[in-house]
């Protein structure tokens, strides 16, 4: 069972409330929002080899949201696709935890593993 904090977490353990995409979505100042989206486009290029412009950075309410507002990188995410097909709230609750997709993700973001492990621990209480 997920608690309130966990509801703002992606299937893979990324923390949506601190995600630059989510923060830009929530930003009301349009000039600052555009600047944030330029920075995100640069980060995507440096970290993931994606060629994006600020205009390509769309609003995102998180990969678990049903609003239809999701970053295109998240739309293509194999972890998201798998979790949705299995109808699980988080990879922390998957019978196949940890899978190859997660291990690759954890190599880039070890804190995601820590968050999912904590969630798994709370679910056993």
N, C-alpha and C positions, 0 to 999 in steps of 0.2 A: 504494500500500500504506500502511495506517495504522500508526503506531507506538503505543506504550502510552499516551502523552499524548493522542493523537488519539481514542482509544477513549472518552474521557470528554467528547467534543465532540458537540454536536448536528449534524445534517445541515447546518444553516445557519451553523455556526461559533460558536454560543453555547457557553460553557464550562460544562459540567454540574457540575464539581467545585466551582465557586464560585457556582452558582445557588442562590438562597434556597430554592427548592422542594426541591432535592436535599439541601441542608443540613438543612432541617426534617425531611425523611424520615429522615435518619440520626441526628437528635437523640434521645437516650435519655430525657432529663428531660421528662416529659409537660407540665409547666407551662411550661417554656421553649419546647417544641415548639408549644404552643398560642399563645403570645405571638408566636412567629415566624410562624405561619400568619395571625394577625391582621394583622401587618405586611405580609405578602405580599398579603392581600386589599386592604389600603389601597393598596399599590403598583399592583395590577392596576386599581383604580378610577382612580387618578391618571394612569397611563400609557396604559391601554387602554380606559377607560370601562366596564370590567366590574363588575357588581354582585355581589360575593361576600362570604360570611361566612367566618370561620376554618374552619368545618366543611366548607366547599366546597373547601378546599385539601387535596387528596388526596396520598398518597404518590406520589413520582415517581422512577423510576430512570433517567430520560432518554429522549428520544424514540426512540433507537435500540435500547433494551432490549426484550427479548421477555418481560418478567416480567408484563406486563399492568398494572403500576403506572405510570400516566402521568397528568400533569395534564390536565384537560379542555380547557384552552386549546391544549395540544400535540396532543391528539387531533384537533382541527379544523384544524390548521396545514396550509396548502396546500403549503408547502415540504416538510414531512414526507411528506405524501401523494404528492407527485411523486417524491421520492427513493425511497420504498418501491416505487412502481409501476415505476420504472426499475431497481430492484434495485441501487442504488449505495450504497457505504459513506458517501459524503459528497458534498455539492454540489460540492466541489472537483474531483471526478472526472467531473462531468457534461459531456457534449458541448455542452450549451446554456449553460454557465457564461459570464457571469452572465445570469440571466433577470430578468424584471420582478419576480417574487416576491422574489428576492434583493436587487435594487436597492432595493426598498421597505424591506426588512429592514435593509440596510446604512445607510440614511438614519437609522434609529433606533439602530443599533449598529455604528458604523464599525470597531470592533475585530474584529467577526466577519469582515469582509472581510480584515483583516490575517491572521487565523488561517487562513482558507481559502487565501489566497494563499501563505502559508508552506507549507501542506500540499501545494499544487500544485507548489511549487518542489522540495520533498523528493521528490515522486513522479517527477520528471524526472531524478533522479540515477542 
